[in-house]
Amino acid sequence: MSVIDIGGIKINYLSLQGLGRAVEAELANTDRRLAETLKELKRLRRARRALQQMLGGQKARPVQPAPAAGAAREPACASR
């Protein structure tokens, strides 16, 4: 059995190989999930562009949060 001493920590070489394979497998899974996420992001961007075209090129406005109960409202502009 091969044992490697790293800074006073003894590690079985076969365990180290197994750990390396596990890390490689996790990296492959992470790469796959990232690729799926990017694919979904592209799909959502295409859908957003299509909706904007259907709305005549209008930009989507962010939704304003409802004021909290009892909160003072801002006075309306006099120019309105």
N, C-alpha and C positions, 0 to 999 in steps of 0.2 A: 504494500500500500504506500503510495507516494504522499508525503505530507510536506506542505510548503509553509515556511515560517515567514509571516509578514508582520514586521514590527512586534514580534513577540506573540503574535496570534498564530496558532497552528491551524492550517486549513487542509483538509483532505483534497487532493488534486481532483479526484472524481467528483466531489461535491462542488468544487469550483467550476468544473466543466458543466455540470448540471445547472448551476446558477447562471452561467453564461448563456446556455440554451434557453432558459426561462426568460432572461432579459431580452434576448433576440426575439422570442415569440411575442412578448409583450410589446416590443417596439413595432413588430409587424402588425399587431392588432391596432395599435395606436395610429399607424400610418393608414390602415384601412378605414378606421373611423374618421380620420381627418379628411380623407378623399371623399367619403360619403357626405361629410358635413359641407365640404366645398361644393360638391355636386348639388346639394339641396340649396345652398346659398345662391348658386347661379340660377336654379329653377325659380326661386323666390324673386330674384331680381328681374328675370324675364316676365314673371307674372305682374310685378309692380309696373314695369314699363308698359305692358299691354293694358293694364287698368288706367294708367295715365293717358294713353292714347285714346281709350274709350271715353275718357272724361274731357277730351278736347285739349290735351296737353296741360291741363291744370295740375299744379303741384299739390300733393296731398298736404293738408295742414295738420299740424299736431293737435291732438285733442287736449283742450284745457281742462285741468282737474276742477271738479266742483268745489266751490268755497265751503269751508268748514262751517258747521252750524254755529250761528252766533258771531261769525267773523264779520268785521266791518267791511262793507263793500267800498270799492274805490268810486269816487264821484265821477259821473259821466263827463266827458269833454264838452266844453261849451260850444265847440265848433260843430258838433254833430247835430 
